[in-house]
Structures are given as structure tokens and as C-alpha cells.
């Protein structure tokens, strides 16, 4: 963990994947930096650092946000979910299973952002249309161009959730 360097810092509590973390963070540290470098939750990826690719997407109070553009101090006291929260006891979440089944991952770098955005979509709309899926995923980029498979994976995830 990087020690504060004299920049302004605050003691905050982050609730990540249901666990409270009391941390001393510099005001300039992004949520992505704290998740990856301080809490060792490396599922969220640093892609563009400009809120353009979505690889760093996490859910903040149930809504997808770019962790690269949010300061950790802004997220204090609000529930954060990362891709690490999806699987339980070795069993994949239906969203993960659908992406695996439909080959929606390709290289996998963008997958954490797509998975978390899909979770948020299906939590709020369990039976989205293809247009609603495209709209929800618009903030995520896949450089492998697996969009057709990703859309199929979201549809499959909705079906798997209904079946369980």
C-alpha cells in the first residue's frame, strides 16, 4: 500500500462487497486506485483512465460508475460492488455463466465492466429488450468487437436468472 505523501488525506470507510474497510486515503486517489492497489481487488481494470472504456466499472449504490473517475472519498459510506462479488462458493453468478457460455469475454479485459453493467441492468430490468441492452452497455467498449456475443450473453443471463 502506498503511504500518504503529504497530500491532503482523510480517514474513510468503504463498504466493498459487503465488507467495511477503514482506510486513510489521499484526496487525489481514485476509487479504482484504492480498489486495486490498496484493497487488492484487481478485477476492475484500468483501461483508459478517461471514463471512455468502462473496464473499471463498479456498482455504487446499485448504479454503474467508472471507478477511474471517482475519488475514493466520494464513495465513502455508500455500498460498492466489484466483479469479485459475483461468484459464491465456487459457483458462477448467472451473469458470469452466460458470458462464459456465449463467449462474451473474448480477451476478457473489458469483461468486468460488462459484467457489472449487466448486473445493474438485470437488477433493475429482469427482461430487457435488445435496444435496452444496447443502451445500458453503451458506456463499455470491447476492443475485440464481441458485441454480438455480449448482447447474446446478456439475454442468456436474463434467462438464467429467471430459471433460478
CORTA-V237062 format. One record per residue. N is the residue number from 1. RES is the residue in three letters. SS is DSSP state (@ for helix, = for strand, . for the rest). BURIAL is b if it has 24 or more other C-alpha atoms within 12 Angstrom, else e. D_LAST is the distance of its C-alpha to the last C-alpha in Angstrom with 1 decimal. Layout:
n->N res->RES ss->SS burial->BURIAL d_last->D_LAST
n->N res->RES ss->SS burial->BURIAL d_last->D_LAST
This chain:
n->1 res->UNK ss->. burial->e d_last->40.2
n->2 res->UNK ss->. burial->e d_last->42.8
n->3 res->UNK ss->. burial->e d_last->45.1
n->4 res->UNK ss->. burial->e d_last->46.1
n->5 res->UNK ss->. burial->e d_last->49.2
n->6 res->UNK ss->. burial->e d_last->51.0
n->7 res->UNK ss->. burial->e d_last->49.0
n->8 res->UNK ss->. burial->e d_last->47.8
n->9 res->UNK ss->= burial->e d_last->45.0
n->10 res->UNK ss->= burial->e d_last->42.9
n->11 res->UNK ss->= burial->e d_last->40.9
n->12 res->UNK ss->= burial->b d_last->37.4
n->13 res->UNK ss->= burial->b d_last->34.1
n->14 res->UNK ss->= burial->b d_last->31.0
n->15 res->UNK ss->= burial->b d_last->27.6
n->16 res->UNK ss->= burial->b d_last->25.6
n->17 res->UNK ss->. burial->b d_last->22.0
n->18 res->UNK ss->. burial->e d_last->22.8
n->19 res->UNK ss->= burial->e d_last->26.1
n->20 res->UNK ss->= burial->e d_last->29.5
n->21 res->UNK ss->= burial->b d_last->32.1
n->22 res->UNK ss->= burial->e d_last->35.7
n->23 res->UNK ss->= burial->b d_last->37.5
n->24 res->UNK ss->= burial->b d_last->40.8
n->25 res->UNK ss->= burial->b d_last->40.3
n->26 res->UNK ss->= burial->b d_last->42.9
n->27 res->UNK ss->. burial->b d_last->42.6
n->28 res->UNK ss->. burial->b d_last->42.4
n->29 res->UNK ss->. burial->b d_last->39.4
n->30 res->UNK ss->= burial->b d_last->36.4
n->31 res->UNK ss->@ burial->b d_last->32.9
n->32 res->UNK ss->@ burial->b d_last->32.2
n->33 res->UNK ss->@ burial->b d_last->35.2
n->34 res->UNK ss->@ burial->b d_last->34.3
n->35 res->UNK ss->@ burial->b d_last->30.7
n->36 res->UNK ss->@ burial->b d_last->32.0
n->37 res->UNK ss->@ burial->e d_last->35.5
n->38 res->UNK ss->@ burial->b d_last->35.4
n->39 res->UNK ss->. burial->b d_last->31.9
n->40 res->UNK ss->. burial->e d_last->31.4
n->41 res->UNK ss->. burial->b d_last->28.0
n->42 res->UNK ss->. burial->b d_last->28.8
n->43 res->UNK ss->. burial->b d_last->25.5
n->44 res->UNK ss->. burial->b d_last->26.7
n->45 res->UNK ss->. burial->b d_last->29.5
n->46 res->UNK ss->. burial->b d_last->33.0
n->47 res->UNK ss->. burial->b d_last->33.4
n->48 res->UNK ss->. burial->e d_last->36.0
n->49 res->UNK ss->. burial->e d_last->36.7
n->50 res->UNK ss->. burial->e d_last->37.3
n->51 res->UNK ss->. burial->b d_last->34.0
n->52 res->UNK ss->. burial->e d_last->33.9
n->53 res->UNK ss->. burial->b d_last->31.4
n->54 res->UNK ss->. burial->b d_last->28.3
n->55 res->UNK ss->. burial->b d_last->27.9
n->56 res->UNK ss->. burial->b d_last->28.3
n->57 res->UNK ss->= burial->b d_last->25.7
n->58 res->UNK ss->= burial->b d_last->24.1
n->59 res->UNK ss->= burial->b d_last->22.6
n->60 res->UNK ss->= burial->b d_last->25.2
n->61 res->UNK ss->. burial->e d_last->24.1
n->62 res->UNK ss->. burial->e d_last->21.1
n->63 res->UNK ss->= burial->b d_last->23.3
n->64 res->UNK ss->= burial->b d_last->24.0
n->65 res->UNK ss->= burial->b d_last->27.5
n->66 res->UNK ss->= burial->b d_last->29.7
n->67 res->UNK ss->. burial->b d_last->30.5
n->68 res->UNK ss->. burial->b d_last->33.7
n->69 res->UNK ss->. burial->b d_last->35.1
n->70 res->UNK ss->. burial->b d_last->34.3
n->71 res->UNK ss->= burial->b d_last->36.6
n->72 res->UNK ss->@ burial->b d_last->35.1
n->73 res->UNK ss->@ burial->b d_last->37.1
n->74 res->UNK ss->@ burial->b d_last->35.4
n->75 res->UNK ss->@ burial->b d_last->32.0
n->76 res->UNK ss->. burial->b d_last->33.3
n->77 res->UNK ss->. burial->e d_last->31.7
n->78 res->UNK ss->. burial->b d_last->28.6
n->79 res->UNK ss->= burial->b d_last->25.1
n->80 res->UNK ss->= burial->b d_last->24.6
n->81 res->UNK ss->= burial->b d_last->21.5
n->82 res->UNK ss->. burial->b d_last->22.2
n->83 res->UNK ss->@ burial->b d_last->20.2
n->84 res->UNK ss->@ burial->b d_last->20.7
n->85 res->UNK ss->@ burial->b d_last->18.2
n->86 res->UNK ss->. burial->b d_last->15.1
n->87 res->UNK ss->. burial->e d_last->14.8
n->88 res->UNK ss->= burial->e d_last->14.7
n->89 res->UNK ss->. burial->e d_last->16.6
n->90 res->UNK ss->. burial->e d_last->16.8
n->91 res->UNK ss->= burial->e d_last->13.1
n->92 res->UNK ss->. burial->e d_last->12.7
n->93 res->UNK ss->. burial->b d_last->10.7
n->94 res->UNK ss->@ burial->b d_last->8.7
n->95 res->UNK ss->@ burial->b d_last->12.0
n->96 res->UNK ss->@ burial->b d_last->14.1
n->97 res->UNK ss->@ burial->b d_last->12.5
n->98 res->UNK ss->@ burial->b d_last->13.0
n->99 res->UNK ss->@ burial->b d_last->16.5
n->100 res->UNK ss->@ burial->b d_last->17.3
n->101 res->UNK ss->@ burial->e d_last->16.3
n->102 res->UNK ss->. burial->b d_last->18.2
n->103 res->UNK ss->. burial->b d_last->21.1
n->104 res->UNK ss->. burial->b d_last->20.9
n->105 res->UNK ss->. burial->b d_last->22.6
n->106 res->UNK ss->. burial->e d_last->26.0
n->107 res->UNK ss->. burial->e d_last->28.3
n->108 res->UNK ss->. burial->b d_last->25.6
n->109 res->UNK ss->. burial->b d_last->27.9
n->110 res->UNK ss->. burial->b d_last->26.3
n->111 res->UNK ss->@ burial->b d_last->22.7
n->112 res->UNK ss->@ burial->b d_last->22.4
n->113 res->UNK ss->@ burial->b d_last->23.5
n->114 res->UNK ss->@ burial->b d_last->21.3
n->115 res->UNK ss->@ burial->b d_last->18.2
n->116 res->UNK ss->@ burial->b d_last->19.1
n->117 res->UNK ss->@ burial->b d_last->20.1
n->118 res->UNK ss->@ burial->b d_last->16.9
n->119 res->UNK ss->@ burial->b d_last->15.0
n->120 res->UNK ss->@ burial->b d_last->17.6
n->121 res->UNK ss->@ burial->b d_last->17.4
n->122 res->UNK ss->@ burial->b d_last->13.6
n->123 res->UNK ss->@ burial->e d_last->14.0
n->124 res->UNK ss->@ burial->e d_last->16.9
n->125 res->UNK ss->. burial->e d_last->16.0
n->126 res->UNK ss->. burial->b d_last->12.4
n->127 res->UNK ss->. burial->e d_last->14.1
n->128 res->UNK ss->. burial->b d_last->17.3
n->129 res->UNK ss->. burial->e d_last->20.0
n->130 res->UNK ss->@ burial->e d_last->21.6
n->131 res->UNK ss->@ burial->e d_last->24.4
n->132 res->UNK ss->@ burial->e d_last->22.3
n->133 res->UNK ss->@ burial->b d_last->20.7
n->134 res->UNK ss->@ burial->b d_last->24.3
n->135 res->UNK ss->@ burial->e d_last->25.6
n->136 res->UNK ss->@ burial->b d_last->23.1
n->137 res->UNK ss->@ burial->b d_last->23.7
n->138 res->UNK ss->. burial->e d_last->27.5
n->139 res->UNK ss->. burial->b d_last->28.4
n->140 res->UNK ss->. burial->b d_last->27.2
n->141 res->UNK ss->. burial->b d_last->29.3
n->142 res->UNK ss->. burial->b d_last->28.6
n->143 res->UNK ss->. burial->e d_last->32.0
n->144 res->UNK ss->. burial->e d_last->30.7
n->145 res->UNK ss->. burial->e d_last->30.0
n->146 res->UNK ss->. burial->b d_last->26.5
n->147 res->UNK ss->@ burial->b d_last->25.6
n->148 res->UNK ss->@ burial->e d_last->24.6
n->149 res->UNK ss->@ burial->b d_last->22.1
n->150 res->UNK ss->@ burial->b d_last->20.8
n->151 res->UNK ss->@ burial->b d_last->20.3
n->152 res->UNK ss->@ burial->b d_last->18.5
n->153 res->UNK ss->@ burial->b d_last->16.3
n->154 res->UNK ss->@ burial->b d_last->15.4
n->155 res->UNK ss->@ burial->b d_last->14.6
n->156 res->UNK ss->@ burial->b d_last->12.4
n->157 res->UNK ss->@ burial->b d_last->10.6
n->158 res->UNK ss->@ burial->b d_last->10.2
n->159 res->UNK ss->@ burial->e d_last->8.8
n->160 res->UNK ss->@ burial->e d_last->6.3
n->161 res->UNK ss->@ burial->b d_last->5.3
n->162 res->UNK ss->@ burial->e d_last->5.6
n->163 res->UNK ss->@ burial->e d_last->3.8
n->164 res->UNK ss->. burial->e d_last->0.0
